[in-house]
Amino acid sequence: MSRLPLRHLTTSRLTASTAASQMLQTFHNKSLTRRQVLDANQLHKLSLTLNRNITSPPPSGTPIPPAHHLIYFTPSSPENDLGPDGTDRTFNAPSPFTRRMWAGGRMSWTGELRVGDEVEEQTRLLSATAKKSKSVGEMVLVEVEKEFRGPKGVVVDTRSWVFRPEIETDVGEIVPGVLSRTPTTIVDIPAKDTGDYPIRQLMWSPVGLFRFSALTFNGHKIHYDAGWSQGVEGHPGVVVHGPLNLINIMDYWGDVHGKTSPRSVTYRAMAPLYAGDTYTIRTKGVSDSVFDIVAEKQGTVCMKAQVTG
């Protein structure tokens, strides 16, 4: 299936209900299929972005760590097909609901994907629902399912996105902000007591966030364009990517708890994090083979995840 340009369906301003209905109609019984070889260089560049000092790419056959598949099958649209905020519009809601936020999702693993595998990605729309809140107003909640199928394993990746109305602005309102100049830091703090788990402390720099955007071919401006993020979207700085936070959580789980591969993870973004923020990832609780992991800043949970091992 080729890209379906929702923006051509109408030129009038839509309600959230109409926008959701148009998405359901456009993508009914349709899917998008792509194929790609999972190359070692891409995985090596992610390791360097994550401050893991690995000197060379991994050999063919190396398992792709949990959630690291997010650096493959990157968007394939030219710039003039991107949304006003720089996001890929293949499965985006139609205008005026152009401001995308990665709200959460779930993943499950059967077997494993490996470096050098030729993998097929199949994407389909699961749902599009109109919502309204007092603070935000109308919005469209979208769920997209991606299935990655390789010779030795399958990853099912369901992503939840929220689309909010676009902001009316002009170039004159975009004002550059002050950025952190400290390099990205990721350090482990040992457990204080027997039976406790270590805590991972992180701080992402604008350079680190830009490198992750480049690695994932992600044009979303809130992650690297301070003028857009602050002057248009109203954030205090450039925003840490939701998928990057999930990768950090799964890396922490693997380093601390991962004696076996995970079977699934369910996660939810709760509050934004910004370049220069110091925050932690820790184990909140463990019950049998279910691990509650949180990323939090000064007591505020910014992302929570439940990993089943």
Backbone torsions as a table, in degrees:
resi	resn	phi	psi	omega
1	MET	NA	129.8	176.3
2	SER	-81.6	171.1	-178.1
3	ARG	-60.9	135.9	-179.2
4	LEU	-103.2	107.8	-173.3
5	PRO	-79.8	90.0	-179.5
6	LEU	-58.2	-27.9	-175.1
7	ARG	-64.1	-16.7	-178.9
8	HIS	-86.3	-4.7	-175.9
9	LEU	-71.3	-32.6	-178.0
10	THR	-158.9	156.9	175.2
11	THR	-115.1	-2.5	179.5
12	SER	-89.2	161.8	-179.1
13	ARG	-74.1	127.6	-175.4
14	LEU	-98.5	155.0	166.0
15	THR	-82.9	164.8	178.4
16	ALA	-62.4	-37.8	179.9
17	SER	-63.2	-43.9	179.1
18	THR	-67.4	-40.6	178.6
19	ALA	-61.3	-44.1	178.6
20	ALA	-63.3	-42.1	179.4
21	SER	-62.9	-40.1	178.8
22	GLN	-63.8	-40.5	178.1
23	MET	-62.6	-46.0	-179.9
24	LEU	-61.3	-38.8	178.8
25	GLN	-68.7	-43.1	-177.4
26	THR	-64.5	-41.6	-172.2
27	PHE	-101.8	10.4	-179.1
28	HIS	-61.1	123.1	178.6
29	ASN	58.1	28.9	178.5
30	LYS	-122.1	151.1	175.5
31	SER	-144.6	161.1	178.6
32	LEU	-114.2	125.0	-177.5
33	THR	-117.3	130.9	176.1
34	ARG	-135.6	156.9	177.1
35	ARG	-128.7	146.0	-177.3
36	GLN	-157.7	145.7	171.0
37	VAL	-87.7	129.3	-178.8
38	LEU	-80.3	96.5	-172.4
39	ASP	-83.0	153.8	-176.0
40	ALA	-72.5	-33.1	-175.6
41	ASN	-62.3	-40.4	-180.0
42	GLN	-62.1	-42.6	-179.9
43	LEU	-67.5	-37.7	177.8
44	HIS	-63.0	-42.3	179.9
45	LYS	-64.8	-34.2	175.3
46	LEU	-65.7	-42.1	178.4
47	SER	-57.6	-42.1	179.0
48	LEU	-67.5	-39.0	177.2
49	THR	-61.8	-34.4	180.0
50	LEU	-84.7	12.7	178.4
51	ASN	65.1	25.5	174.7
52	ARG	-95.8	114.4	-172.0
53	ASN	-80.3	73.7	179.1
54	ILE	-102.0	124.7	-166.9
55	THR	-82.6	-18.9	-175.9
56	SER	-146.6	157.8	178.8
57	PRO	-62.9	151.9	179.2
58	PRO	-72.7	153.4	179.8
59	PRO	-73.0	160.5	175.4
60	SER	-57.0	142.0	-178.6
61	GLY	94.8	-10.0	177.6
62	THR	-66.8	129.5	177.9
63	PRO	-62.3	140.2	174.3
64	ILE	-75.9	120.6	-178.9
65	PRO	-59.2	155.1	-179.0
66	PRO	-53.8	128.3	178.8
67	ALA	78.9	-9.7	179.2
68	HIS	-72.2	-10.8	174.0
69	HIS	-63.9	-13.4	-178.9
70	LEU	-64.5	-15.8	179.0
71	ILE	-88.0	-3.9	178.0
72	TYR	-103.3	169.5	-179.3
73	PHE	51.3	52.3	-178.9
74	THR	-74.5	164.8	-178.2
75	PRO	-55.7	147.3	-176.3
76	SER	-126.8	35.3	179.0
77	SER	-103.0	142.0	171.7
78	PRO	-66.7	162.4	-173.2
79	GLU	-58.8	-36.8	-177.1
80	ASN	-72.8	-4.5	173.8
81	ASP	-100.0	-0.8	178.3
82	LEU	-78.1	159.7	176.8
83	GLY	-72.7	170.6	179.1
84	PRO	-56.8	-29.6	179.1
85	ASP	-91.2	6.6	177.4
86	GLY	90.2	1.7	-178.1
87	THR	-81.1	150.4	173.1
88	ASP	-67.6	132.4	-171.8
89	ARG	-101.0	11.3	-174.3
90	THR	-55.0	-44.2	178.4
91	PHE	-120.0	26.5	178.1
92	ASN	-81.4	155.9	173.0
93	ALA	-68.5	153.4	179.5
94	PRO	-73.4	161.8	176.6
95	SER	-57.7	140.4	14.7
96	PRO	-93.5	10.3	-175.2
97	PHE	-91.2	71.9	-171.1
98	THR	-106.1	-7.8	-177.2
99	ARG	-92.7	109.5	-173.2
100	ARG	-97.5	139.4	172.4
101	MET	-130.8	130.6	177.3
102	TRP	-78.8	108.9	-170.7
103	ALA	-93.3	-21.1	-177.7
104	GLY	155.8	-160.9	179.3
105	GLY	158.8	-163.8	178.7
106	ARG	-153.7	152.9	178.3
107	MET	-137.6	149.5	172.7
108	SER	-138.0	148.6	-176.7
109	TRP	-123.2	132.6	169.8
110	THR	-126.4	114.7	-172.4
111	GLY	70.9	-147.4	-177.5
112	GLU	-152.0	148.5	167.5
113	LEU	-89.4	148.1	-174.4
114	ARG	-132.9	154.1	174.0
115	VAL	-57.1	132.3	-179.3
116	GLY	92.8	-12.3	177.9
117	ASP	-67.7	142.2	165.7
118	GLU	-88.8	119.0	-171.5
119	VAL	-118.5	143.4	175.0
120	GLU	-105.2	129.3	175.2
121	GLU	-106.1	128.3	175.0
122	GLN	-122.8	123.8	-175.6
123	THR	-117.4	135.5	176.3
124	ARG	-144.5	152.5	176.4
125	LEU	-80.6	126.4	177.3
126	LEU	-90.9	-42.2	-176.0
127	SER	-159.6	156.6	171.7
128	ALA	-145.4	119.1	-171.2
129	THR	-131.0	133.4	176.4
130	ALA	-80.7	136.5	176.6
131	LYS	-135.2	162.8	177.8
132	LYS	-147.9	137.1	176.1
133	SER	-134.3	159.6	-179.0
134	LYS	-66.4	-36.5	-175.1
135	SER	-80.9	-34.0	-173.6
136	VAL	-106.1	-31.7	-173.4
137	GLY	89.5	-149.2	-177.8
138	GLU	-74.1	146.9	176.4
139	MET	-155.4	165.2	177.7
140	VAL	-120.8	124.6	176.5
141	LEU	-97.3	125.9	-174.3
142	VAL	-124.3	136.6	172.1
143	GLU	-119.3	127.8	178.7
144	VAL	-122.7	135.7	178.0
145	GLU	-109.2	130.1	174.9
146	LYS	-117.3	126.8	175.0
147	GLU	-111.9	123.9	179.4
148	PHE	-108.5	115.3	-173.9
149	ARG	-117.8	118.8	178.2
150	GLY	-117.5	-179.2	-178.0
151	PRO	-62.5	-29.6	-173.9
152	LYS	-121.4	9.0	-177.9
153	GLY	-177.6	167.9	-179.2
154	VAL	-136.8	134.9	170.8
155	VAL	-115.8	126.7	173.8
156	VAL	-107.7	120.1	-169.9
157	ASP	-125.0	107.4	178.9
158	THR	-103.0	125.9	-176.0
159	ARG	-116.0	135.0	178.6
160	SER	-108.8	123.0	179.7
161	TRP	-120.5	147.0	172.8
162	VAL	-114.0	130.9	178.0
163	PHE	-114.4	120.2	-179.2
164	ARG	-108.0	161.8	-178.4
165	PRO	-61.9	146.4	177.5
166	GLU	-64.1	157.8	178.8
167	ILE	-101.1	128.2	176.4
168	GLU	-74.1	121.6	-177.1
169	THR	-152.9	170.0	169.8
170	ASP	-136.8	170.1	-172.4
171	VAL	-60.4	-30.2	-177.7
172	GLY	-64.7	-19.5	-178.7
173	GLU	-88.6	-7.3	-177.7
174	ILE	-85.9	113.4	-175.2
175	VAL	-117.5	123.4	178.5
176	PRO	-59.6	145.4	179.6
177	GLY	-110.6	175.9	178.2
178	VAL	-86.4	129.1	-177.5
179	LEU	-108.3	149.7	173.3
180	SER	-66.2	137.7	178.7
181	ARG	-105.2	2.3	-179.5
182	THR	-81.5	133.2	178.7
183	PRO	-62.4	156.6	176.1
184	THR	-55.8	136.8	175.8
185	THR	-128.1	136.8	175.5
186	ILE	-136.9	111.1	-176.5
187	VAL	-133.5	149.7	177.8
188	ASP	-100.4	136.6	177.2
189	ILE	-107.4	117.8	-176.3
190	PRO	-60.4	154.0	176.5
191	ALA	-64.1	140.9	-178.4
192	LYS	-78.9	-35.9	-175.3
193	ASP	-125.9	155.7	175.0
194	THR	-60.4	132.8	-178.3
195	GLY	94.6	-15.8	174.6
196	ASP	-83.1	170.9	179.9
197	TYR	-116.4	150.4	177.8
198	PRO	-64.4	160.9	178.3
199	ILE	-116.0	140.0	176.5
200	ARG	-105.2	126.2	179.3
201	GLN	-105.2	133.1	-175.7
202	LEU	-131.3	152.0	169.1
203	MET	-148.9	118.5	-178.6
204	TRP	-95.3	135.3	176.0
205	SER	-91.7	162.5	173.7
206	PRO	-57.8	-35.2	178.5
207	VAL	-64.8	-44.8	178.7
208	GLY	-60.2	-42.3	179.3
209	LEU	-67.4	-39.3	177.4
210	PHE	-62.4	-41.8	-179.8
211	ARG	-63.6	-38.6	177.9
212	PHE	-68.1	-39.6	175.7
213	SER	-59.5	-44.2	179.9
214	ALA	-65.1	-42.0	-178.3
215	LEU	-62.7	-37.5	-178.8
216	THR	-96.2	6.4	-179.8
217	PHE	51.9	42.0	-174.8
218	ASN	-99.8	112.0	-178.5
219	GLY	-87.2	6.4	-176.3
220	HIS	-61.1	116.5	-168.0
221	LYS	-67.8	-23.8	-176.6
222	ILE	-65.0	-14.8	-176.0
223	HIS	-93.4	-12.2	-177.2
224	TYR	-145.5	-16.9	-176.9
225	ASP	-104.2	98.3	-176.3
226	ALA	-63.3	-35.9	178.4
227	GLY	-60.2	-44.8	178.4
228	TRP	-69.0	-49.6	-174.8
229	SER	-59.5	-42.5	-176.9
230	GLN	-89.9	-47.9	-173.2
231	GLY	-76.2	-27.9	-177.7
232	VAL	-105.3	-50.7	-173.9
233	GLU	-86.7	-16.1	176.2
234	GLY	84.0	14.9	176.1
235	HIS	-79.9	156.0	176.8
236	PRO	-76.9	-10.2	-180.0
237	GLY	-170.2	-170.8	175.9
238	VAL	-76.2	146.7	-166.9
239	VAL	-97.0	136.6	172.9
240	VAL	-69.4	133.2	-176.9
241	HIS	-64.4	138.5	172.5
242	GLY	-57.8	-48.2	177.8
243	PRO	-60.7	-33.3	177.3
244	LEU	-66.6	-41.2	175.8
245	ASN	-61.4	-39.6	178.7
246	LEU	-64.9	-43.6	176.7
247	ILE	-58.6	-43.6	178.1
248	ASN	-60.6	-41.7	179.0
249	ILE	-64.1	-45.1	-178.4
250	MET	-69.8	-33.3	174.6
251	ASP	-64.6	-42.3	177.4
252	TYR	-61.1	-47.4	179.6
253	TRP	-58.2	-45.1	-179.2
254	GLY	-63.3	-39.9	-178.8
255	ASP	-72.5	-33.1	-174.2
256	VAL	-97.0	-40.2	-171.9
257	HIS	-119.7	-11.0	-165.1
258	GLY	-80.9	65.0	174.2
259	LYS	-71.0	-26.2	174.3
260	THR	-128.3	172.8	177.8
261	SER	-75.5	148.3	177.3
262	PRO	-71.4	152.1	173.3
263	ARG	-91.6	-34.9	-178.7
264	SER	-162.5	163.5	170.5
265	VAL	-144.5	138.6	170.5
266	THR	-119.1	132.4	-174.4
267	TYR	-140.8	158.5	-179.9
268	ARG	-146.8	131.0	174.2
269	ALA	-80.7	129.0	-174.4
270	MET	-109.8	-35.2	-177.6
271	ALA	-157.0	148.3	-177.7
272	PRO	-74.5	153.7	170.8
273	LEU	-120.3	152.0	-173.9
274	TYR	-128.0	159.5	174.0
275	ALA	-55.2	132.5	-178.0
276	GLY	94.0	-14.7	176.7
277	ASP	-72.0	134.9	170.1
278	THR	-96.9	126.7	-178.6
279	TYR	-144.8	172.6	-175.8
280	THR	-129.1	155.5	169.3
281	ILE	-118.7	129.6	-176.6
282	ARG	-145.6	165.7	175.5
283	THR	-89.1	117.0	-179.7
284	LYS	-85.5	-32.2	180.0
285	GLY	-170.7	156.1	178.4
286	VAL	-135.5	130.0	176.4
287	SER	-136.4	113.9	-173.6
288	ASP	54.5	-116.7	-179.0
289	SER	-108.2	23.8	179.9
290	VAL	-112.4	127.1	-174.7
291	PHE	-119.2	124.3	174.8
292	ASP	-95.4	115.7	-176.7
293	ILE	-117.6	136.7	179.6
294	VAL	-129.6	145.6	166.9
295	ALA	-107.1	125.0	-174.2
296	GLU	-143.2	152.0	177.7
297	LYS	-126.4	116.5	178.0
298	GLN	51.1	43.9	176.3
299	GLY	87.5	-8.3	177.7
300	THR	-94.9	122.7	178.5
301	VAL	-75.5	122.7	-178.1
302	CYS	-100.6	-30.3	171.3
303	MET	-149.9	138.3	175.0
304	LYS	-124.3	146.5	-177.7
305	ALA	-142.2	146.0	174.4
306	GLN	-120.4	113.2	-176.6
307	VAL	-104.1	129.9	175.3
308	THR	-105.0	120.1	-176.9
309	GLY	-93.3	NA	NA
